[in-house]
Amino acid sequence: MFYQAYQAYERMLAPLRQLGLETAHYLSRPWPGMAESGWPPSWAAALTTMAAARLTHDRPEFGIDRIAVGNREVPVREEIALQTPFCSLVHFAKDSAASQPRVLIVAPLSGHFSTLLRGTVRTMLPEHDIYITDWRDARDIPPSCGWFDLEDFIEHLIRFIEHIGTRGHVVAICQPAVAALAAVAVMADAGNPATPASLTLMAGPIDTRINPTEVNRFATSRPIESFALNAIDMVPAQFAGFGRPVYPGFLQLYAFMSLNRERHAKSWRDLLEHLARGETAKAAAIRTFYDEYFAVMDMPAEFYLHTVRAVFQQHALPRHRLFWRGRRVEPRAIERTALLTIEGERDDICAVGQTLAAQELCSGLPPFMKTHRVQTAVGHYGVFSGRRWAGEVYPVLRDMIHVND
């Protein structure tokens, strides 16, 4: 039971981390005679860095309480528009009379909380009426709440799209691109009046046979039974989800970090150096990123295994073998939903071409309703966060939404 071992390890280290923080605080104080004591600033910096290297299952806050709309600041409040045991549809309500395009941001269910998209929300909020999928940590969901797999994920998206109403817009980021495309295809095929006016897929694995990455190769390197045996465990007794089979968030985090060991190691060396030099602003920027990145959540085992098998091993959607509730998913049924696909030039998780594949699948759309963009000089996260997202990617997305609103 590796989940139990992980929990025991975390409990064992907790007092040591606290001791490290307290010692660092002591060493950093300007005590009389401290300058002559010989304690180098790097000691306090090292202890602070060590204490910061910890995982949590605590969902961070979005922390967006005000936003600039035009030339004035407008209060923002988070409201739960719809809720299931597995997800909350969060609405960022603004005290503004202006009518804006309604946008559903589909956050990944891939080991991190939806707050990882805080920058995406903050950038879009002034000019859009934003909703986001806020997936729950599976270890907090009692087994009595039932099963949740890829088909349930798609069903949730259909319900959420219906809730925001006709002429809405959908922006799916990374992993849920397949589910979002499937949901819109199902709605279009059924003549659902809430079928969205536009669909944006950002760095999503529509067809991972194209330019396969290390993530894609790993997913096809072993049978699905191997993932079930080696990556799935039961939630320990101290949590509400006790007994639920899950893919633990800490395993997903370790897998992601292993792809960029050198970059993460450099970030932590930089943090140590900034703290030792008293460069608090630079240190805070790194700490803020890792506080969010190290907040992990577990996935329902059936969702993880279904996604690995259907998306990464069987390539079910591009091979026209994806089914939802017994019906074949047909992206060619989409005829009135404008499509925008966005990829990052340096993306090592979802390579160039994998998201573009949606354009060919949506053969029922006329060419003028399809747009594709490859953003230069960005990796996976740069597609939807950071300077280039705000200054170069977002304007393309904004214009597409407003033209089709």
C-alpha positions in Angstrom: 0.0 0.0 0.0 2.2 2.8 -1.3 -0.4 5.5 -0.3 0.0 4.4 3.3 3.8 4.6 3.0 3.5 8.1 1.5 1.3 9.3 4.3 3.6 7.8 7.0 6.6 9.5 5.3 4.7 12.9 5.3 3.8 12.6 8.9 7.4 11.7 9.8 8.8 14.8 8.0 6.2 17.3 9.3 7.9 18.0 12.6 11.3 18.3 10.9 9.9 20.8 8.5 8.4 22.8 11.3 11.7 22.7 13.2 13.5 23.9 10.0 11.1 26.9 9.7 11.5 27.9 13.3 15.3 27.6 13.1 15.4 29.6 9.9 13.3 32.3 11.5 15.6 32.4 14.5 18.7 32.6 12.3 17.3 35.4 10.2 16.5 37.6 13.1 18.9 40.5 13.8 19.9 39.3 17.3 22.7 41.2 19.1 26.0 39.6 18.3 24.5 37.5 15.5 26.8 39.1 12.9 29.8 37.9 14.9 28.5 34.4 15.5 29.5 33.2 12.1 26.0 31.9 11.0 25.9 32.4 7.2 22.7 33.7 5.6 22.6 30.5 3.5 21.8 28.4 6.5 18.4 30.1 7.1 17.8 30.0 3.3 18.6 26.3 3.1 16.2 25.5 6.0 13.4 27.7 4.5 13.9 26.0 1.1 13.8 22.5 2.7 10.6 23.3 4.6 8.9 24.6 1.4 9.5 21.3 -0.4 6.3 19.6 0.7 3.1 18.4 -1.0 -0.4 19.3 0.2 -3.9 18.3 -0.6 -5.2 21.7 0.3 -7.0 23.5 -2.5 -5.6 27.0 -2.9 -7.9 30.0 -3.4 -8.4 31.8 -6.7 -8.0 35.0 -4.7 -9.7 37.1 -7.4 -11.9 39.5 -5.6 -11.6 42.6 -7.9 -11.0 43.1 -11.6 -10.5 46.1 -13.8 -13.2 46.4 -16.3 -12.6 49.4 -18.6 -11.6 52.3 -16.4 -13.1 51.0 -13.2 -12.6 48.2 -10.7 -15.4 45.8 -10.3 -15.9 43.4 -7.3 -15.8 39.7 -8.1 -17.4 36.9 -6.1 -17.2 33.1 -6.6 -20.6 31.4 -6.8 -21.3 27.7 -7.1 -23.7 27.6 -10.1 -24.0 23.8 -10.1 -22.6 21.0 -8.0 -22.1 17.3 -8.1 -20.1 15.0 -5.8 -17.2 15.2 -8.2 -17.2 18.8 -9.4 -18.5 22.3 -8.8 -19.2 24.7 -11.6 -17.8 28.0 -10.2 -19.1 31.3 -11.6 -17.0 34.4 -11.2 -19.9 36.8 -10.8 -19.1 40.5 -11.4 -21.2 43.5 -10.3 -21.5 44.9 -13.8 -24.5 45.5 -16.0 -22.6 44.9 -19.2 -23.5 41.8 -21.1 -20.4 39.7 -21.9 -19.8 36.4 -23.7 -20.4 33.4 -21.3 -17.3 31.1 -21.3 -16.9 27.7 -19.7 -13.2 27.0 -18.9 -12.7 23.3 -18.6 -9.9 22.7 -16.2 -7.9 19.4 -16.3 -8.6 16.6 -13.9 -4.9 15.6 -13.8 -3.5 15.9 -10.4 -3.8 19.6 -9.7 -6.6 21.9 -8.6 -8.4 24.2 -11.1 -6.7 27.1 -9.3 -3.6 26.3 -11.5 -5.6 28.3 -14.1 -5.8 31.4 -11.9 -3.9 33.4 -14.5 -6.1 32.2 -17.3 -9.2 33.3 -15.4 -7.7 36.6 -14.4 -6.8 37.5 -18.0 -10.2 36.5 -19.5 -12.4 37.9 -16.7 -12.5 41.6 -17.6 -14.1 40.9 -21.0 -16.0 37.6 -20.4 -18.5 36.1 -18.0 -16.4 33.2 -16.7 -17.3 29.8 -15.4 -14.8 27.0 -14.5 -14.9 23.3 -13.7 -13.6 22.9 -10.1 -12.9 19.2 -9.8 -12.9 17.7 -6.3 -10.0 15.7 -4.8 -11.1 12.1 -5.1 -9.8 11.2 -1.6 -12.5 13.5 -0.2 -15.3 11.8 -2.1 -17.0 8.8 -0.3 -17.2 5.6 -2.3 -21.0 5.8 -1.8 -21.0 8.7 -4.3 -20.4 6.1 -7.0 -18.3 5.7 -10.1 -16.7 8.5 -12.2 -15.0 7.7 -15.6 -14.4 9.5 -18.9 -18.0 9.1 -19.9 -19.1 10.7 -16.6 -16.6 13.5 -17.3 -18.2 14.1 -20.7 -21.7 14.0 -19.1 -20.6 16.7 -16.6 -19.4 18.9 -19.4 -22.7 18.6 -21.3 -24.6 19.5 -18.1 -22.4 22.5 -17.5 -22.6 23.8 -21.0 -26.4 23.5 -20.9 -26.4 25.4 -17.6 -24.6 28.4 -19.0 -27.2 28.5 -21.8 -27.4 29.0 -25.5 -24.6 30.8 -27.4 -22.0 30.0 -24.8 -18.3 29.3 -25.4 -16.1 26.5 -24.2 -12.3 26.7 -23.6 -10.7 23.3 -22.8 -7.1 23.3 -21.5 -4.8 20.3 -21.9 -6.2 16.9 -20.8 -10.0 17.6 -21.1 -9.7 18.7 -24.8 -10.8 15.2 -25.8 -13.8 15.2 -23.5 -14.8 18.8 -24.5 -14.7 17.9 -28.2 -16.7 14.8 -27.5 -19.3 16.7 -25.4 -19.8 19.3 -28.2 -20.0 16.5 -30.8 -22.6 14.7 -28.8 -24.6 17.9 -28.3 -24.4 18.8 -32.0 -25.4 15.3 -33.1 -28.5 15.4 -30.9 -29.4 18.9 -32.0 -29.1 20.3 -28.5 -30.0 24.0 -28.5 -27.2 24.7 -25.9 -24.5 23.5 -28.3 -21.8 26.2 -27.8 -21.1 29.0 -30.4 -17.3 28.3 -30.2 -14.9 25.6 -28.9 -11.3 26.3 -28.1 -8.9 23.5 -27.5 -5.5 24.4 -25.9 -2.6 22.0 -25.9 -4.9 19.0 -25.7 -4.1 15.3 -26.7 -6.6 14.9 -29.5 -4.3 12.5 -31.4 -1.2 11.4 -29.5 0.1 9.3 -32.5 1.3 12.6 -33.9 4.8 13.6 -32.7 4.6 11.4 -29.6 6.2 12.8 -26.4 7.7 11.0 -23.5 4.3 11.2 -21.8 2.7 9.5 -24.8 5.4 6.9 -25.1 5.2 6.0 -21.5 1.4 5.5 -21.8 1.8 3.0 -24.6 4.9 1.2 -23.1 2.8 -1.2 -21.0 -0.7 -2.7 -20.9 -3.4 -1.0 -19.0 -3.4 -3.9 -16.5 0.1 -2.7 -15.5 -1.1 0.8 -14.7 -4.0 -0.7 -12.7 -1.5 -2.8 -10.7 1.2 -0.2 -10.2 -0.4 3.2 -10.2 -3.7 2.6 -8.3 -4.2 2.5 -4.6 -6.9 2.8 -2.0 -7.6 6.1 -0.1 -6.4 5.6 3.5 -8.7 5.4 6.5 -8.3 9.0 7.8 -10.0 10.5 4.7 -13.6 10.8 3.6 -12.9 8.8 0.5 -11.6 5.8 2.5 -11.6 2.7 0.4 -12.0 4.6 -3.0 -9.5 3.4 -5.6 -7.5 6.4 -6.9 -4.5 7.4 -8.9 -2.7 9.5 -6.2 -1.9 13.1 -7.1 1.7 12.7 -5.7 2.4 10.1 -8.4 1.2 12.4 -11.1 3.3 15.2 -9.8 6.5 13.1 -9.6 5.8 11.9 -13.2 5.5 15.5 -14.5 8.6 16.7 -12.6 10.7 13.8 -13.9 10.1 15.2 -17.4 11.9 18.4 -16.5 14.3 17.5 -13.6 17.0 20.0 -14.6 14.5 22.9 -14.8 13.0 22.1 -11.4 16.4 21.6 -9.8 17.5 25.0 -11.2 14.3 26.6 -9.8 15.1 25.3 -6.3 18.7 26.4 -6.5 17.5 29.8 -7.6 15.1 30.0 -4.6 18.0 29.1 -2.3 20.2 31.8 -3.8 17.5 34.5 -3.7 16.7 33.8 -0.1 20.4 33.9 0.9 20.8 37.3 -0.9 17.7 38.7 0.6 16.0 39.0 -2.8 12.5 38.5 -1.4 10.5 39.4 -4.5 12.3 36.9 -6.7 12.1 34.2 -4.0 8.4 34.9 -3.5 7.7 34.4 -7.2 9.2 30.9 -7.1 7.5 30.0 -3.8 4.1 31.1 -5.2 4.5 28.9 -8.2 5.5 25.8 -6.2 2.9 26.4 -3.5 0.4 25.9 -6.3 2.2 23.2 -8.1 2.7 21.2 -5.0 -1.0 21.3 -4.1 -2.1 17.9 -5.5 -5.3 16.0 -5.8 -6.2 12.4 -6.4 -8.1 11.2 -9.5 -10.8 8.4 -9.4 -9.0 5.3 -10.6 -11.6 4.5 -13.2 -11.3 7.9 -14.8 -7.5 7.7 -14.9 -7.5 4.2 -16.4 -10.3 4.9 -18.9 -8.4 8.1 -20.0 -5.1 6.3 -20.4 -6.7 3.5 -22.4 -9.1 5.5 -24.6 -7.0 8.6 -25.2 -3.4 7.5 -25.1 -3.4 3.7 -26.0 -6.4 3.2 -28.3 -6.5 6.7 -29.8 -10.3 6.2 -29.8 -11.4 9.7 -30.8 -9.3 10.1 -33.9 -10.0 6.5 -34.9 -13.7 7.1 -34.6 -14.0 4.5 -31.9 -15.0 6.6 -28.9 -18.4 5.9 -27.6 -20.6 7.8 -25.1 -23.6 6.1 -23.5 -23.5 3.5 -26.3 -23.4 6.1 -29.1 -20.4 6.7 -31.3 -18.9 10.2 -30.9 -18.9 12.0 -34.3 -16.9 15.2 -34.4 -18.1 15.7 -38.0 -21.6 16.4 -36.6 -20.3 19.8 -35.4 -21.5 22.2 -38.0 -22.1 25.5 -36.2 -19.5 25.7 -33.5 -16.4 27.7 -34.4 -13.2 25.9 -33.6 -9.9 27.3 -32.4 -6.9 25.0 -31.7 -3.8 26.4 -30.0 -0.5 24.7 -29.5 2.9 25.6 -27.9 6.0 25.4 -30.1 8.1 23.9 -27.2 5.4 21.8 -25.6 6.9 18.6 -24.4 3.7 17.2 -22.9 1.3 17.7 -25.8 3.4 18.2 -29.0 2.6 20.3 -32.0 0.1 18.6 -34.3 -1.8 16.7 -31.6 -4.4 19.4 -31.0 -4.4 20.4 -34.6 -5.9 17.0 -35.4 -9.3 18.3 -34.2 -9.5 20.4 -37.3 -9.6 17.4 -39.6 -12.0 15.5 -37.3 -14.5 18.4 -37.4 -15.0 17.9 -41.2 -18.5 19.3 -41.0 -17.2 22.8 -40.3 -16.5 25.1 -43.2 -12.9 26.3 -43.3 -13.8 29.9 -42.3 -15.0 28.5 -38.9 -11.7 26.9 -38.2 -8.6 28.7 -36.8 -5.3 27.3 -35.6 -2.4 28.9 -33.8 1.1 27.7 -32.9 2.5 30.0 -30.2 6.2 30.4 -30.6 8.7 30.2 -27.7 6.4 28.6 -25.2 6.1 25.2 -23.6 3.0 23.5 -22.3 2.1 26.0 -19.5 3.0 29.0 -21.6 0.0 28.3 -23.8 -2.4 29.4 -21.1 -0.4 31.3 -18.5 2.4 33.9 -18.3 3.4 36.9 -20.4 3.0 35.4 -23.9 -0.4 33.9 -23.0 -1.7 37.3 -21.9 -0.1 39.3 -24.7 -0.2 37.0 -27.7 -2.4 34.0 -27.2 -5.4 35.6 -25.4 -6.0 38.3 -28.1 -6.6 35.5 -30.6 -8.9 33.7 -28.3 -10.8 36.9 -27.4 -11.4 37.9 -31.0 -12.6 34.4 -31.9 -15.1 34.4 -29.1 -16.4 37.9 -29.7 -16.8 37.3 -33.5 -18.9 34.2 -32.8 -20.8 35.5 -29.8 
